[in-house]
């Protein structure tokens, strides 16, 4: 499975961004779990949000009410709508997908929240 993430950038506090991650290649049709993780400098990578093929979602407490994860199964894509961004959300964001055959990470996309 190959993953292509996009949508990062520089945004002011209180602003919004939408991240996208598209899956392709062998076994991409077998994806169940799709999620977003992030890693800030000096910190461990942490889970932000995840969504299963049946639509079940899970969020980190720090983003509940601000971030929304969604997926398009037909196009094998996952999205993360991020609202009310704060400087604490500044990180490299990675998409992760899991299939019965393994787990796959996308390349990171940098989100910087700064005035």
N, C-alpha and C positions, 0 to 999 in steps of 0.2 A: 504494500500500500504506500502510495506517495501522497504527501499532504502539502498543500500550498496555502499558506496563511497570508492575510493582507489586512489592511485597515488601520494599522497603528499610526501614530503621529504625535504632534504637539497640540495640546489643547489647554485652554485656561481652566482654572478651578470652576466647578459648576457646569462645565461643558459636557458634551457627549461625543462618543465615538462608537462605531460599529465594526467589530472584527469579523472576518470571514475566514473559513478554512474549508477547502475543497479537497476531497479524496478521490484518488484515481488508482488504476492499476489492479493487479491481481488481488483477489480477496476483498476488494473494496465494497463489493456487494454483500459481504458478510458482517459488516460493522454493526455492532450492537451499541456499545458505549461510545459516546463522543463527549469530549470535555475540554475545558480551558484551564490551564494552570499558569501561574506567574512566578517570576523570580526577580526580586530586587537585589541590587548589589549587596553582598554580604549576608544575604538571607537564603534560607532553603527554599526550594521550589514548593509551592503550595497549590492545592486545588482551589479553583475559583467557583466553577460551576460545571455540572455535567447533565447529560440528558441521554436516556435510553431510547431504543427504537420505539418503545410503546409510549413515549412521551413523558415518562417519569423524570422529574428534574430534581436536582439537589444543588444547594448554594452554600458557600461559606458565609458565616454569620456577618462578616465584614462587608459583604456586598448585597445582602438581602434587601429587597426593596429598591435597589438602584440598578442592578444588572439583570438582564433577561437573556437566557440561553434559548435558542431554538434550532431546529434542524429541518433540512429538506431531504427526505430519504431518497426521493427520485433522483436528485442531483448530487447526493452523497456529500452534503455540505452542512456545516454547523456554523452558527452565528452567535456573537455575543454583543448585545446592545448594552452599552455602558452609559449611564446617565449620572448626573450629579457627581462628576469625577472630582477627586481631591488629590492633593500631592501624594498622599499615602498610596494611591493606586498606581503610581509610577513604577513600572516594571517591564520586563520583557515577558510577553504573553505567548504561551505555547499551546497549540491544540494537541490533543491526544485522542487516539481512537483505539478501540480494542475489538478484536475479532476472535473467533475460536482458534486462530492460528498464531496470534501474537498481538503485541501492543506496538503502536507506531506513533512517533512524535513528529510534529511539523517543525519547520524552522521557526524561530522566535520572531515576533514582531514587537517593536519597542513602542510603548505608550508612555509619554511624558506629560505630566500635568503640572503646569507652571504658568505663573503670570509674567 
